[in-house]
Amino acid sequence: MAAENIRHWRVGAVEIARIVEVNAFEDDIAMLLPGATPQFVQQFPWLVPHFATPDGKMILSFQAFVLRSMGKTVMIDTCIGAEREREYEVFCNLQTSFLEDLTAAGFPPEEVSAVLCTHLHFDHVGWNTRKVDGKWVPTFPQARYLFGKQEWAHWKHLRDTHGYHDLAHLADSIDPVMEAGLVDFIGPEHRLTDEVSLISTPGHTPGHVSVHIRSQGQEAIITGDMMHHPIQLAVPETHANFDMDKAQGAATRRSFVERFSGSGALVIGSHFSDPSAGHIVPDGSAWKLKVEN
Ligand SMILES: [Zn+2]
């Protein structure tokens, strides 16, 4: 168990926890924003120390969330997973305390009643499964797995057409839960509970959704990969390398930022490094993330 992996929030009556799998990964901003330099990052001193290094590298984490609302326990994405072969070394053959951390956070895996994947990239579906006796089996066999109808159609199309994207994760993280009959295909109008609904945030992938929590007058959003890093609040319309449809991703970010700036809603970023959350506030002619600690 690693206490620093876990963070808790309460939004009205909804309890939320974060479980980190790869913490505070430093990389060049050009990985995310094409052509951007460390000097560009340094124009936004509010990013230091949580989200950028003083020398202008971005800091990202890979993490999942779990929430409890009205008697339901829902995983929001499932991170990278153990024992995987992936495109990049940093994600291969991880051995982490993810499932133990889930229990330590107060959400034992056997209590999970639903798994919602914001989209179907490898770093959001990994713990859908785990390896038992050399076979991939559902980690949460008692849960329904909720995948976007349109999202799955796109990945299926990529596989059928030998598309441009690395698809290794479909075989170990998606197919086994489909074969077990645990998947429900949903649209963005789906509600997880009366307190937890979805917001359609396409661009990063075609069927991408963010999670909208509203309870007792309080509000939070779990972004998914609609944005990866808080610097995107300063430049929401700059195209991002990781988005499948870059113009759509930019438009989605811009309208999201305008909708929630100054709203008091807690914005929990799926790749924002610790403390992983804050409030969107105006910053000159753009916006920034204001963190509480
Ligand atoms: Zn991601």
Boltz pocket constraint, residues with backbone or C-beta under 6 A from the ligand:
constraints:
  - pocket:
      binder: B
      contacts: [[A, 121], [A, 123], [A, 124], [A, 225], [A, 271]]
      max_distance: 6.0
